């Protein structure tokens, strides 16, 4: 029920990206994703609904055919199976929320 930040392991994903799973059950998952400047969240798709909040930094976010520059305080939503990806323009952090939980992250 409680997740203490200091106790949550950081999972290095390579190429300047790491993540922490902040909380989850089978229906929902919240994940902190940290990006170094220039790191890329490769374009991908998954069957989960996703909403993401830009905690810090600047990101070029592409969802489908649309690309926008988002910064701290901005957010975005991705429909299931929709192609999306990010490029980190200024070192930053996203908080992603998925429904259902990403079993492939566990």
Phi, psi and omega per residue, in radians:
X1 nan -0.562 3.135
X2 -2.052 2.462 -3.140
X3 -2.219 1.929 3.136
X4 -1.508 2.154 -3.050
X5 -0.912 -0.774 -3.084
X6 -1.133 -0.349 -3.125
X7 -1.677 -0.096 -3.097
X8 -1.551 2.124 -3.125
X9 -1.209 2.558 3.031
X10 -1.551 2.282 3.110
X11 -1.858 1.847 3.087
X12 -1.190 2.286 -3.133
X13 -1.830 -0.104 -3.124
X14 1.577 2.818 3.072
X15 0.946 0.660 3.043
X16 1.450 0.306 -3.128
X17 -2.205 2.390 3.037
X18 -2.486 2.840 -3.132
X19 -2.526 2.773 3.002
X20 -2.303 2.294 3.057
X21 -1.494 1.961 -3.010
X22 -1.475 -0.351 3.125
X23 2.977 2.627 -3.138
X24 -2.963 2.795 2.813
X25 -2.438 -2.814 -3.098
X26 -1.282 -0.380 -3.061
X27 -1.677 -0.372 -3.042
X28 -2.619 2.612 3.113
X29 -2.560 2.410 3.058
X30 -2.068 2.284 -3.039
X31 -2.344 2.307 3.013
X32 -1.615 2.233 3.134
X33 -2.134 2.133 -3.118
X34 -1.807 2.366 -3.106
X35 -2.195 2.334 2.916
X36 -1.384 2.751 3.101
X37 -0.977 2.299 3.124
X38 1.569 -0.189 3.130
X39 -1.179 2.630 -3.063
X40 -2.157 2.291 2.910
X41 -1.633 1.682 -3.036
X42 -0.896 2.544 3.098
X43 -1.023 2.305 -3.084
X44 -2.739 3.026 3.067
X45 -2.506 2.705 3.119
X46 -2.693 2.829 -3.061
X47 -1.392 0.066 -3.084
X48 -1.586 2.591 2.909
X49 -1.319 2.525 -3.134
X50 -2.443 2.361 2.929
X51 -2.228 2.459 -3.058
X52 -2.310 2.485 3.138
X53 -2.044 2.290 3.107
X54 -1.499 1.865 -3.139
X55 -1.320 -0.786 -3.130
X56 -2.694 2.883 3.107
X57 1.525 -3.013 3.119
X58 -2.328 2.299 -3.081
X59 -2.254 2.436 2.929
X60 -1.609 1.988 -3.044
X61 -1.943 2.220 3.090
X62 -2.033 2.189 3.070
X63 -2.216 2.028 -3.055
X64 1.077 -2.157 -3.121
X65 -1.690 0.031 -3.044
X66 -1.901 2.380 3.106
X67 -2.187 2.355 3.075
X68 -2.423 2.712 3.034
X69 -1.644 2.158 -3.141
X70 -2.097 2.560 3.131
X71 -2.325 3.138 -3.065
X72 -0.802 2.271 3.141
X73 1.697 -0.306 3.114
X74 -1.460 2.922 -3.135
X75 -2.629 2.912 3.065
X76 -2.609 2.794 -3.127
X77 -2.210 2.436 3.135
X78 -2.176 2.156 3.071
X79 -1.184 2.742 3.053
X80 -0.981 2.429 3.073
X81 1.137 0.261 3.119
X82 -1.572 2.316 3.127
X83 -1.163 2.299 -3.140
X84 -2.730 2.755 3.113
X85 -2.960 2.946 -3.133
X86 -2.388 2.707 2.951
X87 -2.199 2.231 -3.121
X88 -1.489 1.992 -3.124
X89 -1.551 -0.450 3.106
X90 -2.524 2.207 -3.067
X91 -0.635 2.310 -3.072
X92 -2.918 -3.086 -3.066
X93 -2.364 2.382 2.999
X94 -1.962 2.594 2.917
X95 -1.998 2.021 -3.130
X96 -1.769 2.433 3.038
X97 -2.151 2.264 -3.087
X98 -2.089 2.517 2.989
X99 -2.377 2.146 -0.144
X100 -1.246 -3.119 3.122
X101 -1.022 2.610 3.091
X102 -1.450 1.637 3.134
X103 -1.067 -0.488 3.127
X104 -1.206 -0.220 3.081
X105 -1.521 -0.285 -3.046
X106 -1.581 nan nan
